Amino acid sequence: MNTKGSSDIGTKRPEEMTQAERRAEIEALEGRRRRLIMVLNESVWQYEKESGRRYPTHRPKRG
């Protein structure tokens, strides 16, 4: 389990870290990235739903 606080990410150079520390830092960054992507996707979906861009009731056929 990663016990480091998120503010500690990137305080050491990679060559100063042990393999476990490096792996813990990568996992922390990936977790943060996944959360950001989830939040972003959620807000985009919400915006499209509210603005009526997604699931239009009627779309004229092309051609």
N, CA and C of each residue as an Amber inpcrd file, in Angstrom:
protein
   189
   0.8510000  -1.2000000   0.0000000   0.0000000   0.0000000   0.0000000
   0.8820000   1.2430000   0.0000000   0.4820000   2.2430000  -0.7120000
   1.2730000   3.4670000  -0.7940000   0.9530000   4.3760000   0.3860000
   1.9470000   4.5880000   1.2480000   1.7270000   5.4130000   2.4360000
   2.1180000   6.8570000   2.2130000   2.7790000   7.1360000   1.0780000
   3.2160000   8.5080000   0.8180000   2.0170000   9.3900000   0.5020000
   2.0730000  10.6400000   0.9590000   1.0180000  11.5830000   0.6000000
   1.1720000  11.9900000  -0.8500000   0.0990000  12.4460000  -1.4750000
   0.1650000  12.7890000  -2.8930000   1.1030000  13.9620000  -3.1360000
   1.3400000  14.7990000  -2.1070000   2.2460000  15.9330000  -2.2740000
   3.7010000  15.4790000  -2.3560000   3.9660000  14.2180000  -1.9560000
   5.3350000  13.7030000  -1.9870000   5.7210000  13.1350000  -3.3440000
   4.7710000  13.0520000  -4.2670000   5.0720000  12.4910000  -5.5820000
   6.0900000  13.3940000  -6.2890000   7.1330000  12.7750000  -6.8060000
   8.1220000  13.5250000  -7.5770000   9.1610000  14.2550000  -6.7550000
   9.3030000  13.9210000  -5.4620000  10.2950000  14.6180000  -4.6340000
  11.6930000  14.0200000  -4.7940000  11.7740000  12.7460000  -5.2080000
  13.0760000  12.1040000  -5.4050000  13.2740000  11.8540000  -6.8980000
  14.5490000  11.8580000  -7.3080000  14.8390000  11.4850000  -8.6930000
  14.7240000   9.9700000  -8.8080000  14.2860000   9.4660000  -9.9920000
  14.0910000   8.0110000 -10.1370000  15.3110000   7.1780000  -9.7410000
  16.5350000   7.6580000 -10.0290000  17.7080000   6.8620000  -9.7010000
  17.9830000   6.8150000  -8.1880000  17.3490000   7.7000000  -7.4100000
  17.5090000   7.6790000  -5.9490000  16.5060000   6.7360000  -5.2830000
  15.5150000   6.2650000  -6.0270000  14.4430000   5.4650000  -5.4390000
  14.7070000   3.9740000  -5.5690000  14.1790000   3.2200000  -4.6100000
  14.2050000   1.7670000  -4.7270000  13.1160000   1.3630000  -5.7190000
  13.1670000   0.0990000  -6.1410000  12.1590000  -0.4030000  -7.0880000
  10.7480000  -0.2900000  -6.4890000  10.6190000  -0.6060000  -5.2000000
   9.3080000  -0.5470000  -4.5370000   8.7840000   0.8870000  -4.4830000
   9.6850000   1.8240000  -4.1570000   9.2770000   3.2390000  -4.1080000
   8.8190000   3.7230000  -5.4770000   9.5880000   3.3290000  -6.5010000
   9.2640000   3.7420000  -7.8640000   7.8920000   3.1900000  -8.2720000
   7.6510000   1.9050000  -7.9450000   6.3810000   1.2740000  -8.2820000
   5.2290000   1.9530000  -7.5340000   5.4490000   2.2840000  -6.2610000
   4.4170000   2.9450000  -5.4490000   4.0770000   4.3110000  -6.0400000
   5.0950000   5.0360000  -6.4900000   4.8550000   6.3570000  -7.0690000
   4.0820000   6.2510000  -8.3730000   4.4500000   5.2660000  -9.2060000
   3.7390000   5.0620000 -10.4800000   2.2770000   4.7080000 -10.2120000
   2.0440000   3.8290000  -9.2300000   0.6630000   3.4550000  -8.8990000
  -0.1380000   4.6520000  -8.4050000   0.4900000   5.5090000  -7.6100000
  -0.2000000   6.7060000  -7.1100000  -0.5690000   7.6340000  -8.2660000
   0.3720000   7.8170000  -9.1900000   0.1000000   8.6810000 -10.3470000
  -0.9920000   8.1000000 -11.2340000  -0.9680000   6.7730000 -11.4430000
  -1.9850000   6.1430000 -12.2780000  -3.3620000   6.2380000 -11.6330000
  -3.4090000   6.0920000 -10.2960000  -4.6840000   6.2390000  -9.5960000
  -5.2380000   7.6400000  -9.7500000  -4.3710000   8.6370000  -9.6250000
  -4.7870000  10.0340000  -9.7860000  -5.2940000  10.2670000 -11.2120000
  -4.5560000   9.6860000 -12.1990000  -4.9390000   9.8260000 -13.6070000
  -6.3200000   9.2070000 -13.8610000  -6.5510000   7.9990000 -13.3070000
  -7.8570000   7.3490000 -13.4920000  -8.9860000   8.1780000 -12.9000000
  -8.7470000   8.7430000 -11.6950000  -9.7900000   9.5790000 -11.0800000
 -10.0800000  10.8140000 -11.9070000  -9.0360000  11.4530000 -12.4270000
  -9.2280000  12.6480000 -13.2610000 -10.0150000  12.3120000 -14.5190000
  -9.6820000  11.1910000 -15.1690000 -10.3820000  10.7800000 -16.3850000
 -11.8450000  10.4930000 -16.0750000 -12.1130000   9.8190000 -14.9390000
 -13.4960000   9.5240000 -14.5620000 -14.2870000  10.8110000 -14.3620000
 -13.7140000  11.7730000 -13.6440000 -14.3880000  13.0470000 -13.3830000
 -14.6350000  13.7930000 -14.6930000 -13.6290000  13.8040000 -15.5580000
 -13.7600000  14.4940000 -16.8380000 -14.8490000  13.8530000 -17.6960000
 -14.8320000  12.5220000 -17.8090000 -15.8440000  11.8310000 -18.6000000
 -17.2410000  12.0970000 -18.0640000 -17.3680000  12.0960000 -16.7450000
 -18.6610000  12.3350000 -16.1100000 -19.1820000  13.7300000 -16.4460000
 -18.2990000  14.7460000 -16.3740000 -18.7570000  16.1090000 -16.6340000
 -19.0680000  16.3180000 -18.1150000 -18.3050000  15.6750000 -19.0030000
 -18.6050000  15.7580000 -20.4360000 -19.9650000  15.1270000 -20.7060000
 -20.2070000  13.9410000 -20.1220000 -21.4760000  13.2480000 -20.3160000
 -22.6360000  14.1070000 -19.8050000 -22.4410000  14.7200000 -18.6250000
 -23.4660000  15.5770000 -18.0360000 -23.7700000  16.7710000 -18.9510000
 -22.7140000  17.4020000 -19.4710000 -22.8680000  18.5540000 -20.3590000
 -23.6280000  18.1690000 -21.6220000 -23.2310000  17.0490000 -22.2280000
 -23.8880000  16.6190000 -23.4590000 -25.3500000  16.2800000 -23.2030000
 -25.6280000  15.6870000 -22.0520000 -27.0000000  15.3290000 -21.7150000
 -27.8450000  16.5980000 -21.5420000 -27.3040000  17.5760000 -20.8050000
 -28.0500000  18.8080000 -20.5440000 -28.2290000  19.6590000 -21.7950000
 -27.2110000  19.6730000 -22.6570000 -27.2940000  20.5160000 -23.8440000
 -28.0560000  19.8140000 -24.9770000 -28.4180000  18.5390000 -24.7650000
 -29.1620000  17.8090000 -25.7870000 -28.2960000  17.3520000 -26.9480000
 -26.9810000  17.3540000 -26.7750000 -26.1050000  16.9150000 -27.8630000
 -26.1460000  15.4070000 -28.0240000 -26.3380000  14.6950000 -26.9310000
 -26.3980000  13.2470000 -27.0140000 -27.8490000  12.8030000 -26.8960000
 -28.1650000  11.6750000 -27.4840000 -29.5180000  11.1200000 -27.4740000
 -30.5410000  12.1120000 -28.0260000 -30.3350000  12.6220000 -29.2470000
 -31.3530000  13.5260000 -29.8020000 -32.6360000  12.7480000 -30.0810000
 -33.7680000  13.4170000 -29.9270000 -35.0500000  12.7290000 -30.1320000
 -35.2650000  12.4280000 -31.6050000 -34.8060000  13.3160000 -32.4810000
 -34.9670000  13.0620000 -33.9080000 -33.7730000  13.6090000 -34.6680000
 -33.1770000  12.7580000 -35.4750000 -32.0730000  13.1960000 -36.3240000
 -32.4420000  12.8970000 -37.7650000 -32.4720000  13.9240000 -38.6220000
 -32.8370000  13.6730000 -40.0190000 -31.8630000  12.7100000 -40.6900000
 -32.3770000  11.8550000 -41.5400000 -31.5270000  10.8930000 -42.2390000
 -30.6580000  11.6060000 -43.2570000 -29.4460000  11.0970000 -43.4090000
 -28.5400000  11.6900000 -44.4060000 -28.7850000  11.0180000 -45.7580000
 -28.6190000  11.8090000 -46.8160000 -28.7020000  11.2470000 -48.1700000
 -30.0460000  11.2110000 -48.7450000
